[in-house]
Amino acid sequence: MKLALGICLFAVGQVFAWFQLNYQIMSEWWKGRPLLSALVFGIPASVCFWYAWKNIYDETSAAWSARFIGSSTGYLIFPVLTWYLLNESMFTAKTIICLILAVLIILIQVFY
């Protein structure tokens, strides 16, 4: 249960982080507002990451598992949001291979 919660919290944190970095591309209003972006998106992202790390570490007793799962979750969230909201294709060989590798890393950390 803690492992699944940790993965979900990493995913939510990655969504906040994506918007923190990419709203400046999507909206003229967000350009030149890095501190506001850090407050609005960075704080919730950090809280999600903190609790995700705690839950995964509590479940696995391994910081490496938390690190790999957190990074791999980002590799799953980023292409989907970038494709859907910025209209950048995620359907390239390079991106699809990276998505597959990210899924494999998470599966290895969960089931091995």
Secondary structure, DSSP 8 states (H G I E B T S, - for coil): -HHHHHHHHHHHHHHHHHHHHHHHHH-GGGTT-HHHHIIIIIHHHHHHHHHHHHHHHHHHS-HHHHHHHHHHHHHHHHHHHHHHHH-----SHHHHHHHHHHHHHHHHHHH-
